[in-house]
Amino acid sequence: MDSQTDIGEVGNALLMASDEPQGVASVGPATKDPDRWRLRSVYLCAVLLLAVGTVVAVASHNQLARTQSDLATTRTDLHQTLGRLVVARRHLAATASGSNAAKATLDAESAALAADQKQLATAQANVYSNGVSIGNLDTCLSGVQKALNLISLGNQAGGAVALSDVATSCQSADPSGT
């Protein structure tokens, strides 16, 4: 009986191995083993899922590579921009320092001008009593003011020329003649 059982099992295995039952003409998928179709469907779905997973993984990897490349480019741009910012800040600090120095010079010259204008006002008030020629004094003081402005701008030669131009008017405005 063992040999008959073994022969029967081998026969059953052969029957299951063939696509069509023996002695029966194939009528279509309904005549095939349903478990075998389920197994093939499961394998087919697994292969399709594996293929889709591979495509998605490759696309994700490519996107990651592009993103990393973009990030590297952005970091390079950021470092260059930071470098330009440092240079711009240094330039701004130098410009601010120069501006502060120019303001200090302007303030000093403005104070000197205010003092000169005060002296002018005092002199004009006393002009009549001292017999000073107002026209000569006005020309003299205008020339002195022009000379001071030129000198404050760093043009000493221009300031000297402006003073020499009004020297005669200044001497004429002095009632003592000295």
NUDREN-487518 format. One record per residue (C-alpha): residue number from 0; residue in three letters; x, z, y. Coordinates in nm, 3 decimals. Last residue first. Layout:
- n;res;c1;c3;c2
- NUM;ALA;X;Z;Y;
...
END
This chain:
- n;res;c1;c3;c2
- 177;THR;4.652;1.014;15.130;
- 176;GLY;4.421;0.870;15.398;
- 175;SER;4.263;1.206;15.482;
- 174;PRO;3.917;1.046;15.472;
- 173;ASP;3.971;0.914;15.116;
- 172;ALA;3.728;0.622;15.067;
- 171;SER;3.986;0.369;15.186;
- 170;GLN;4.231;0.482;14.918;
- 169;CYS;3.961;0.447;14.650;
- 168;SER;3.860;0.103;14.776;
- 167;THR;4.224;-0.013;14.769;
- 166;ALA;4.275;0.119;14.415;
- 165;VAL;3.957;-0.049;14.283;
- 164;ASP;4.119;-0.344;14.101;
- 163;SER;4.418;-0.129;13.997;
- 162;LEU;4.182;0.106;13.817;
- 161;ALA;4.007;-0.176;13.627;
- 160;VAL;4.345;-0.326;13.531;
- 159;ALA;4.463;0.010;13.397;
- 158;GLY;4.143;0.046;13.192;
- 157;GLY;4.185;-0.304;13.049;
- 156;ALA;4.538;-0.214;12.943;
- 155;GLN;4.414;0.113;12.789;
- 154;ASN;4.154;-0.063;12.572;
- 153;GLY;4.084;0.204;12.309;
- 152;LEU;3.707;0.213;12.359;
- 151;SER;3.744;0.537;12.553;
- 150;ILE;3.999;0.359;12.777;
- 149;LEU;3.751;0.082;12.856;
- 148;ASN;3.477;0.334;12.939;
- 147;LEU;3.714;0.538;13.156;
- 146;ALA;3.822;0.225;13.344;
- 145;LYS;3.459;0.125;13.408;
- 144;GLN;3.385;0.474;13.542;
- 143;VAL;3.693;0.459;13.766;
- 142;GLY;3.584;0.116;13.893;
- 141;SER;3.232;0.243;13.965;
- 140;LEU;3.384;0.547;14.138;
- 139;CYS;3.596;0.333;14.368;
- 138;THR;3.316;0.088;14.450;
- 137;ASP;3.083;0.379;14.534;
- 136;LEU;3.354;0.549;14.744;
- 135;ASN;3.421;0.230;14.936;
- 134;GLY;3.049;0.178;15.006;
- 133;ILE;2.999;0.544;15.097;
- 132;SER;3.278;0.542;15.353;
- 131;VAL;3.390;0.902;15.387;
- 130;GLY;3.335;1.077;15.719;
- 129;ASN;3.371;1.426;15.575;
- 128;SER;3.018;1.540;15.664;
- 127;TYR;2.866;1.219;15.545;
- 126;VAL;3.038;1.227;15.214;
- 125;ASN;2.959;1.586;15.119;
- 124;ALA;2.649;1.506;14.916;
- 123;GLN;2.814;1.194;14.777;
- 122;ALA;3.112;1.399;14.666;
- 121;THR;2.892;1.646;14.484;
- 120;ALA;2.705;1.365;14.310;
- 119;LEU;3.033;1.199;14.219;
- 118;GLN;3.172;1.525;14.083;
- 117;LYS;2.863;1.558;13.868;
- 116;GLN;2.904;1.198;13.754;
- 115;ASP;3.265;1.268;13.662;
- 114;ALA;3.163;1.574;13.460;
- 113;ALA;2.894;1.372;13.284;
- 112;LEU;3.147;1.098;13.210;
- 111;ALA;3.390;1.351;13.063;
- 110;ALA;3.111;1.492;12.844;
- 109;SER;3.015;1.141;12.735;
- 108;GLU;3.379;1.070;12.653;
- 107;ALA;3.399;1.379;12.433;
- 106;ASP;3.067;1.302;12.263;
- 105;LEU;3.171;0.942;12.204;
- 104;THR;3.500;1.053;12.049;
- 103;ALA;3.318;1.301;11.821;
- 102;LYS;3.067;1.033;11.728;
- 101;ALA;3.347;0.789;11.642;
- 100;ALA;3.505;1.052;11.416;
- 99;ASN;3.172;1.120;11.247;
- 98;SER;3.118;0.747;11.196;
- 97;GLY;3.460;0.710;11.042;
- 96;SER;3.384;0.995;10.800;
- 95;ALA;3.045;0.844;10.719;
- 94;THR;3.210;0.508;10.650;
- 93;ALA;3.466;0.671;10.421;
- 92;ALA;3.191;0.862;10.237;
- 91;LEU;2.982;0.545;10.205;
- 90;HIS;3.280;0.352;10.066;
- 89;ARG;3.343;0.627;9.813;
- 88;ARG;2.974;0.626;9.718;
- 87;ALA;2.979;0.246;9.681;
- 86;VAL;3.284;0.264;9.453;
- 85;VAL;3.118;0.530;9.237;
- 84;LEU;2.797;0.323;9.224;
- 83;ARG;2.992;0.013;9.119;
- 82;GLY;3.138;0.207;8.830;
- 81;LEU;2.794;0.341;8.736;
- 80;THR;2.663;-0.016;8.737;
- 79;GLN;2.944;-0.127;8.507;
- 78;HIS;2.874;0.163;8.270;
- 77;LEU;2.502;0.082;8.274;
- 76;ASP;2.563;-0.286;8.203;
- 75;THR;2.781;-0.193;7.906;
- 74;ARG;2.514;0.048;7.782;
- 73;THR;2.249;-0.223;7.820;
- 72;THR;2.461;-0.468;7.621;
- 71;ALA;2.514;-0.210;7.345;
- 70;LEU;2.142;-0.134;7.340;
- 69;ASP;2.057;-0.504;7.318;
- 68;SER;2.295;-0.540;7.021;
- 67;GLN;2.143;-0.233;6.856;
- 66;THR;1.794;-0.375;6.911;
- 65;ARG;1.897;-0.711;6.768;
- 64;ALA;2.045;-0.542;6.459;
- 63;LEU;1.734;-0.327;6.418;
- 62;GLN;1.513;-0.637;6.443;
- 61;ASN;1.724;-0.809;6.176;
- 60;HIS;1.698;-0.504;5.950;
- 59;SER;1.323;-0.486;6.003;
- 58;ALA;1.288;-0.856;5.918;
- 57;VAL;1.500;-0.809;5.604;
- 56;ALA;1.297;-0.504;5.501;
- 55;VAL;0.967;-0.683;5.563;
- 54;VAL;1.079;-0.981;5.356;
- 53;THR;1.199;-0.751;5.077;
- 52;GLY;0.876;-0.552;5.080;
- 51;VAL;0.675;-0.875;5.062;
- 50;ALA;0.882;-0.990;4.764;
- 49;LEU;0.853;-0.649;4.590;
- 48;LEU;0.480;-0.644;4.657;
- 47;LEU;0.449;-0.993;4.511;
- 46;VAL;0.655;-0.895;4.205;
- 45;ALA;0.447;-0.581;4.155;
- 44;CYS;0.124;-0.778;4.198;
- 43;LEU;0.242;-1.033;3.937;
- 42;TYR;0.343;-0.755;3.698;
- 41;VAL;0.005;-0.583;3.740;
- 40;SER;-0.174;-0.914;3.693;
- 39;ARG;0.031;-0.988;3.378;
- 38;LEU;-0.057;-0.644;3.241;
- 37;ARG;-0.422;-0.694;3.322;
- 36;TRP;-0.415;-1.034;3.157;
- 35;ARG;-0.256;-0.884;2.842;
- 34;ASP;-0.512;-0.609;2.836;
- 33;PRO;-0.791;-0.868;2.853;
- 32;ASP;-0.660;-1.055;2.539;
- 31;LYS;-0.750;-1.419;2.571;
- 30;THR;-1.087;-1.571;2.476;
- 29;ALA;-1.235;-1.518;2.821;
- 28;PRO;-0.949;-1.711;2.975;
- 27;GLY;-1.074;-2.039;2.839;
- 26;VAL;-1.237;-2.189;2.526;
- 25;SER;-0.934;-2.204;2.307;
- 24;ALA;-1.016;-2.315;1.956;
- 23;VAL;-1.027;-2.041;1.699;
- 22;GLY;-0.821;-2.056;1.380;
- 21;GLN;-0.565;-1.821;1.502;
- 20;PRO;-0.639;-1.629;1.822;
- 19;GLU;-0.488;-1.791;2.127;
- 18;ASP;-0.202;-1.676;2.345;
- 17;SER;0.011;-1.578;2.049;
- 16;ALA;0.191;-1.246;2.048;
- 15;MET;-0.122;-1.045;1.973;
- 14;LEU;-0.181;-1.240;1.654;
- 13;LEU;0.180;-1.205;1.556;
- 12;ALA;0.165;-0.831;1.610;
- 11;ASN;-0.154;-0.808;1.405;
- 10;GLY;0.013;-0.999;1.126;
- 9;VAL;0.316;-0.774;1.138;
- 8;GLU;0.088;-0.473;1.124;
- 7;GLY;-0.095;-0.614;0.827;
- 6;ILE;0.227;-0.691;0.644;
- 5;ASP;0.345;-0.336;0.703;
- 4;THR;0.015;-0.198;0.578;
- 3;GLN;0.033;-0.420;0.272;
- 2;SER;0.388;-0.306;0.205;
- 1;ASP;0.285;0.053;0.235;
- 0;MET;0.000;0.000;0.000;
END
